[in-house]
Amino acid sequence: MKRIALLLSLILAGCGRSDPPPPRAAEPKLDLIAFFTGPSSGKGTIDIIFQHSKPLQVISSGKSDGRGSLVLDQRLAEGSKVRRRRWVMNCSAAGNCDGTLTDASGPVRVQVAGNAAHIRYRMPNRLDVDQWLTLRADRRTIDNRLRVFKWGFRVATVDEVIRRGP
């Protein structure tokens, strides 16, 4: 019984909210609407607890209305599974955004500071998403670090590199 308790505590210790936010900088300044207007693509991995890592490929196409709104259509290939989703974001002059996502069960909140954006939302089944986008110095590449939590424990991660353009 003690071995099971020890194993469970080790597993849960690795699942908690222990990741610090990525380093942020004042420059280059991240403009989500400018970056995601037009084509972009991402490659990375998705890790779900008790499963093998899967490759992740995302093809995106964004449209801006020129007044602070962005519609981003995405095609996600998670291993052999392919699905589509849509982000609709309304951003203020400061760059903070509120919106919707087909994966979310409620509102999406985005806070932008310098070269980073912090995105939070809830998915069905009470899964909480904590995501950081960090713009690199080349202004054409974003590092995406996404963590999914259930009852405060990390159950999935996505690490992806997003590039602007085809």
N, C-alpha and C positions, 0 to 999 in steps of 0.2 A: 504494500500500500504506500509506503514511504517513497519507493522508486517512482510510482505513478505520479504522486504529488510533486516530486522533484522534477520529473520530465514535463509535467503540465506547467509548472512555474517557469521553467526555462523557455518553453515555447511561448508563453504569454509575455515574458520579459522581452522577447524579440519582436513582439507585435505592437507594443505600446507606442504612444506619440512621442518618440524620442528624437526624431529628426529635427535639427535646427533649420531655420529658413536658409536658403542659399545666400551667398554674399550679394549685397546690393551696392550699386554705385549710382551717383548722380547722372553720369553720362555713360553710354548714349541713352537718351531718354526714350522709353518705350511708348510708342503710339500704337495701340492695338488695332485701331481702325486702319491706319496706313499700312501696317505690316500685313494684316490679313485681307486687305482688299486685293482681289485678283487671286491667282493660283499660289498654292503653297503645298509642301509635302513633308511628311515626317516619317522617320524610321526609329524603332526602338524595341523595347521588350515589355511584356506584361507578365507580372508574377502574381499568382493567386495562391494564397496559403494552401499547403498540402497538394499543390499541383506543380507540374513542370512549367518552366518559363516558356512563353510563346512569343514569336516575333510579332511585331505590330507595325503596320504600314497605314498611313493616313494620307489621303488625297483630299485637299480642300479647295473650295472656290468661294471667295467672299465678295459681297457687293455692299457698297456704302451709298447712302442717300445724300451724302455731302453735308448733312446736318447733325452728325453725331450718332447715327444708327448703322449697325452692321448686321447683315445676314450672312452666316457662314454655313455652307453645306459641305458635309464631309462624308467620305466613303472610308470606312475602317475595315481593315483585314486583320483579324486577331487569329493567328495561325491559319486554319482553313475556314474559319467563320468570317463571313463578310456581312456588314450591316451599314446602314446610313443613319446620320443624325444631323440636326440643324440647331445652330445657335442663333438667337436673335438678341442683340445687345443694343442698349441705348446708353451713350456715354456723355458725361458732363465735360465742360471745358477743362476741368482738372484731370480728366482721363479716367475717373472712376465710372464704373458701368453697373447697370442692373439689367437683367434680362431673363431669358428662358433658354432651356436646352431640352431636347427631346428625351435625354437620359435622366433629367432631373424631375423630382416630384414636387418641387416648389421653386421659388425664385433663385436666380444665380446672382451672387454678389462679387464684384471685382474691385479691388483697390490697387491703384497703380502708384508707385513711388520710384522715381529714377528709372533704372533699367529693368525693374521687376514688376510683375503683376501677381497679386495673391487672389485666387479664385476659390470660392466656397459655395457648396450646394449640397442638397440631400437627394439621394437616389431612392427608388422604391426599396422596400424592406429595411428602412431606417439605416441605410448606408450613408455615411457622411464623407464627402470628398473635400480634400485639402490639396490645392494645386498651386504650384509656383511656376511662372514663366519668366525666364531671365534672358534678356537680349544681350547677345555677344557684341564685342567692339566692332565687328564687321557690319553690323546693322541689318544683316540678311539672315541671321541664324538665331534661333531661340532654343534654349534648353528647357524642356518641360519635365517637371518632377511632380507626379500626382500620387497621392496616397489615399486609400479608401479605408474607413474605420467602421467597425460594428461594435457597439457598446464600449467605445474608447480604445479598442484594440485594432491594430493595423491588420487588415485581411488581404490587401492587394496593393501593388505598386505598379506604376508605369514610369519608365525613364525613356525619354524620346528626344530626338534632335529634329527641330522643325526648320525647314529652309524655305525662304521666299522664292517664288517663281516656279516654273514647271519642273 
